[in-house]
């Protein structure tokens, strides 16, 4: 039985932010922070299958693509990288790019990367707080400026850049062409309301991302027998013996995890591997997501 208050690894990026409040109080000074990676508190523990991050953008990220499992293994990597973004905050004009405006042949994609015209071919869309964007491996994508998002992904850092806004970083043309599905994005299934507290935001072959909305001063039991990450995005409370607030996360592999909710309620994003097969629709019909929330006797919250 394992329940840990996740540690945070800071990643400084040229496109990052110097103000992470209220999500984190790490001082950035003049060196922008782009990513916070949540890690197991036990450094000697086995590596988890999923990686949970927070991203902060003051400039657009590169246009990029991640490989699927098959392509990743063909170049000696353990696995590919499918991911999902949950938008925590966004400026009024904030945008993300997912997929292309039209399909390209491999030769057309290679040419568009080489001459920079790929920047005009990606499909941008506006985002706002609460949006969920699924990015399957092979999808050409980018995150624009003015966004804070939570990301859950397969544990991989395999990123192939196609365009980088003049930054002096390497482009990965051959691998990008080999890994990319150079086409418009696939249609994303809408969130599915499971009950009054739980919404399945994304169900992929690799992981499930939920949103839970728990009422003030209530107590819940979470069945988390396998790897489960929980990041708090509103309110505060206590998960097992760990007090948590906005921007903090917990890792759990336990039969039962008790969640005590603070006086203002609690909204969080649980994520865990998909141990079933089939499409999201088939998977939900077969049985509900493994991280089952059950209501326990309501108790009064006290600090």
C-alpha positions as CSV (number, residue, x, y, z in Angstrom):
1,X,0.0,0.0,0.0
2,X,1.5,3.3,-1.2
3,X,0.2,6.8,-0.9
4,X,2.7,9.6,-1.5
5,X,2.7,13.4,-1.7
6,X,4.3,13.8,-5.1
7,X,7.5,15.8,-5.4
8,X,8.0,18.4,-8.1
9,X,10.8,18.6,-10.6
10,X,11.3,22.0,-12.2
11,X,12.0,22.3,-15.9
12,X,13.1,25.7,-17.1
13,X,12.2,26.6,-20.7
14,X,12.6,29.6,-22.9
15,X,8.9,29.8,-23.5
16,X,8.0,29.4,-19.8
17,X,6.6,31.8,-17.2
18,X,8.1,33.7,-14.3
19,X,4.8,33.6,-12.4
20,X,3.4,30.2,-11.4
21,X,0.9,31.5,-8.8
22,X,-1.5,30.0,-7.7
23,X,-0.3,26.6,-9.0
24,X,3.1,26.7,-7.5
25,X,5.3,29.1,-5.4
26,X,8.7,28.2,-6.9
27,X,10.5,31.5,-7.7
28,X,11.4,31.7,-11.4
29,X,13.3,35.0,-11.1
30,X,14.6,35.8,-14.6
31,X,14.8,32.1,-15.7
32,X,11.3,31.1,-16.9
33,X,9.8,27.8,-15.7
34,X,8.0,25.9,-18.4
35,X,7.1,22.6,-16.8
36,X,6.6,21.0,-13.4
37,X,7.0,17.2,-13.4
38,X,5.3,15.3,-10.6
39,X,7.4,12.4,-9.3
40,X,7.2,9.6,-6.8
41,X,8.4,10.8,-3.4
42,X,10.4,7.5,-3.1
43,X,13.3,8.1,-5.5
44,X,14.1,4.4,-5.4
45,X,10.6,3.3,-6.5
46,X,10.0,1.7,-9.9
47,X,9.4,4.2,-12.7
48,X,5.7,4.8,-13.3
49,X,4.0,4.2,-16.6
50,X,2.4,7.7,-16.7
51,X,3.8,11.2,-16.3
52,X,1.8,14.1,-14.8
53,X,3.0,17.7,-15.6
54,X,1.9,21.3,-15.3
55,X,2.9,23.6,-18.2
56,X,3.2,27.3,-18.2
57,X,3.5,29.3,-21.5
58,X,4.4,32.9,-22.1
59,X,5.5,32.1,-25.7
60,X,4.3,29.5,-28.1
61,X,5.9,26.1,-27.9
62,X,7.5,24.5,-30.9
63,X,5.3,22.7,-33.5
64,X,6.0,19.1,-32.7
65,X,4.9,15.5,-32.9
66,X,5.4,12.4,-30.6
67,X,5.8,8.8,-31.9
68,X,3.4,6.0,-31.3
69,X,4.7,2.8,-29.6
70,X,5.5,1.1,-32.9
71,X,7.6,3.9,-34.3
72,X,9.3,4.6,-30.9
73,X,10.4,1.0,-30.6
74,X,11.7,1.0,-34.1
75,X,14.2,3.7,-33.1
76,X,15.1,2.0,-29.8
77,X,12.7,3.8,-27.4
78,X,10.6,2.0,-24.8
79,X,7.3,3.4,-25.9
80,X,5.6,6.3,-27.6
81,X,3.8,9.3,-26.2
82,X,0.1,9.9,-26.3
83,X,-1.0,12.8,-24.1
84,X,-4.0,14.9,-23.0
85,X,-4.2,18.5,-21.9
86,X,-6.6,20.0,-19.3
87,X,-6.6,23.8,-19.6
88,X,-6.3,25.3,-16.1
89,X,-6.2,28.9,-17.3
90,X,-5.9,30.8,-20.6
91,X,-5.8,34.4,-21.7
92,X,-8.7,35.5,-23.9
93,X,-6.7,35.0,-27.1
94,X,-4.9,31.7,-26.1
95,X,-4.8,29.0,-28.7
96,X,-3.5,25.4,-29.3
97,X,-2.9,23.6,-32.5
98,X,-4.0,20.0,-33.0
99,X,-3.6,18.4,-36.4
100,X,-3.3,20.0,-39.9
101,X,-5.7,22.0,-42.0
102,X,-5.4,19.3,-44.7
103,X,-3.7,16.0,-45.4
104,X,-0.1,16.0,-46.7
105,X,2.0,13.3,-48.3
106,X,5.3,12.5,-46.7
107,X,7.1,14.5,-49.4
108,X,4.8,17.5,-48.8
109,X,5.3,17.3,-45.1
110,X,9.1,17.1,-45.4
111,X,9.1,20.2,-47.7
112,X,6.8,22.1,-45.3
113,X,9.1,21.5,-42.4
114,X,12.2,22.4,-44.5
115,X,10.8,25.7,-45.7
116,X,8.9,26.6,-42.5
117,X,5.4,26.6,-44.2
118,X,4.3,24.0,-41.7
119,X,3.5,26.9,-39.4
120,X,0.7,28.0,-41.7
121,X,-0.7,24.4,-42.1
122,X,-1.4,23.6,-38.4
123,X,-5.0,23.9,-37.2
124,X,-5.3,26.4,-34.4
125,X,-8.3,26.7,-32.0
126,X,-9.1,28.9,-29.1
127,X,-9.1,27.4,-25.6
128,X,-10.5,28.4,-22.3
129,X,-10.3,27.1,-18.7
130,X,-11.8,23.6,-18.4
131,X,-11.2,22.5,-22.0
132,X,-9.7,19.0,-22.5
133,X,-7.6,18.3,-25.6
134,X,-6.6,14.8,-26.5
135,X,-3.4,14.5,-28.5
136,X,-2.8,10.9,-29.8
137,X,0.7,9.9,-30.7
138,X,1.4,11.0,-34.3
139,X,-0.7,14.1,-34.1
140,X,1.2,17.3,-35.1
141,X,0.5,19.9,-32.4
142,X,1.5,23.0,-30.5
143,X,0.6,24.9,-27.4
144,X,0.3,28.7,-27.7
145,X,1.2,31.5,-25.3
146,X,-0.8,32.5,-22.2
147,X,-1.8,29.0,-21.1
148,X,-1.5,27.0,-17.9
149,X,-2.4,23.3,-18.4
150,X,-2.2,19.9,-16.7
151,X,-0.8,17.2,-18.9
152,X,-1.0,13.4,-18.4
153,X,1.0,11.3,-20.8
154,X,2.8,8.0,-21.4
155,X,6.1,8.3,-19.7
156,X,8.3,9.4,-22.6
157,X,10.2,12.5,-23.5
158,X,10.3,11.6,-27.2
159,X,9.5,14.9,-29.0
160,X,10.3,15.7,-32.7
161,X,10.3,19.4,-33.5
162,X,9.0,20.6,-36.9
163,X,9.1,24.4,-36.3
164,X,10.5,26.4,-33.5
165,X,9.9,30.2,-34.2
166,X,13.5,31.0,-34.8
167,X,14.9,29.5,-31.6
168,X,18.3,27.9,-32.1
169,X,17.2,24.3,-31.4
170,X,17.4,21.3,-33.7
171,X,14.6,20.3,-35.9
172,X,14.0,16.5,-36.3
173,X,12.8,16.2,-39.8
174,X,13.4,12.5,-40.5
175,X,11.8,11.3,-37.3
176,X,9.0,13.8,-37.5
177,X,8.1,12.7,-41.0
178,X,8.3,9.1,-39.9
179,X,6.2,9.5,-36.8
180,X,3.5,12.0,-38.0
181,X,0.0,11.4,-39.1
182,X,0.1,14.5,-41.4
183,X,-3.7,15.1,-41.5
184,X,-6.5,16.9,-39.6
185,X,-6.9,15.8,-36.0
186,X,-9.2,12.8,-35.3
187,X,-12.5,13.6,-33.8
188,X,-12.4,13.7,-30.0
189,X,-15.1,11.9,-28.0
190,X,-17.0,14.3,-25.6
191,X,-16.6,13.9,-21.8
192,X,-18.9,11.3,-20.3
193,X,-20.7,12.0,-17.0
194,X,-20.4,8.9,-15.0
195,X,-22.3,10.1,-11.9
196,X,-22.9,13.2,-9.9
197,X,-19.2,13.5,-8.9
198,X,-17.2,11.8,-11.7
199,X,-16.7,12.7,-15.4
200,X,-14.5,10.7,-17.7
201,X,-12.7,13.4,-19.7
202,X,-10.6,11.1,-21.9
203,X,-10.4,7.3,-22.2
204,X,-7.5,6.2,-24.4
205,X,-5.8,2.8,-24.8
206,X,-3.0,4.1,-22.5
207,X,-4.8,6.0,-19.7
208,X,-8.0,7.4,-18.3
209,X,-8.3,11.0,-17.2
210,X,-11.3,11.9,-15.0
211,X,-12.5,15.0,-13.2
212,X,-14.0,14.6,-9.8
213,X,-16.1,17.3,-8.0
214,X,-16.5,16.6,-4.3
215,X,-18.8,18.5,-2.1
216,X,-17.6,20.5,1.0
217,X,-16.9,18.7,4.2
218,X,-17.5,15.2,2.8
219,X,-15.4,12.1,3.0
220,X,-14.9,9.7,0.0
221,X,-13.1,6.4,-0.6
222,X,-11.1,6.0,-3.8
223,X,-10.3,2.5,-5.0
224,X,-6.8,2.9,-6.5
225,X,-5.2,-0.6,-6.6
226,X,-2.9,0.3,-9.5
227,X,-0.9,3.5,-10.3
228,X,-3.1,6.5,-9.8
229,X,-2.2,10.2,-9.9
230,X,-4.5,12.9,-8.4
231,X,-3.8,16.6,-8.9
232,X,-5.9,19.2,-7.2
233,X,-7.2,22.0,-9.4
234,X,-9.7,23.7,-7.0
235,X,-10.2,23.8,-3.3
236,X,-8.3,21.8,-0.7
237,X,-8.5,18.7,1.5
238,X,-6.6,15.7,2.7
239,X,-5.8,12.6,0.9
240,X,-4.9,9.8,3.4
241,X,-2.5,11.7,5.7
242,X,-1.5,14.3,3.2
243,X,-3.0,17.7,3.1
244,X,-3.3,19.0,-0.5
245,X,-4.3,22.2,-2.2
246,X,-4.3,23.7,-5.6
247,X,-1.4,22.6,-7.8
248,X,-0.4,19.7,-5.6
249,X,-0.6,16.0,-6.5
250,X,-0.6,12.6,-4.8
251,X,0.5,9.2,-6.1
252,X,-1.4,6.2,-4.9
253,X,-1.2,2.4,-5.3
254,X,-3.5,1.3,-2.5
255,X,-6.7,-0.7,-1.9
256,X,-8.5,2.3,-0.5
257,X,-7.6,6.0,-0.3
258,X,-9.6,8.2,1.9
259,X,-10.3,11.8,0.7
260,X,-11.5,14.4,3.2
261,X,-12.8,17.5,1.5
262,X,-12.3,21.0,2.8
263,X,-15.0,23.5,3.5
264,X,-14.9,24.9,0.0
265,X,-15.2,21.6,-1.8
266,X,-12.6,20.0,-4.0
267,X,-12.1,19.5,-7.7
268,X,-9.3,17.2,-8.9
269,X,-8.0,15.3,-11.9
270,X,-7.4,11.6,-11.3
271,X,-5.4,9.7,-14.0
272,X,-4.6,6.0,-14.2
273,X,-3.6,3.4,-16.8
274,X,-6.3,1.9,-18.9
275,X,-6.2,-1.8,-18.0
276,X,-9.0,-2.7,-20.5
277,X,-9.0,-2.9,-24.2
278,X,-11.2,-1.6,-27.0
279,X,-12.6,1.8,-27.9
280,X,-13.6,4.2,-25.2
281,X,-17.3,3.5,-25.8
282,X,-16.8,-0.2,-25.7
283,X,-14.7,0.1,-22.6
284,X,-17.3,2.1,-20.7
285,X,-20.0,-0.4,-21.7
286,X,-17.9,-3.3,-20.4
287,X,-17.3,-1.8,-17.0
288,X,-16.7,1.7,-15.4
289,X,-13.2,3.1,-14.9
290,X,-11.2,1.2,-12.3
291,X,-10.7,4.2,-10.0
292,X,-14.1,3.9,-8.3
293,X,-15.3,6.6,-6.0
294,X,-17.7,5.6,-3.3
295,X,-19.4,7.9,-0.8
296,X,-18.7,7.3,2.8
297,X,-20.5,8.8,5.8
298,X,-20.3,12.6,5.7
299,X,-18.1,14.0,8.3
300,X,-17.3,17.6,9.4
301,X,-14.0,18.9,8.0
302,X,-11.6,20.3,10.7
303,X,-8.2,21.7,10.2
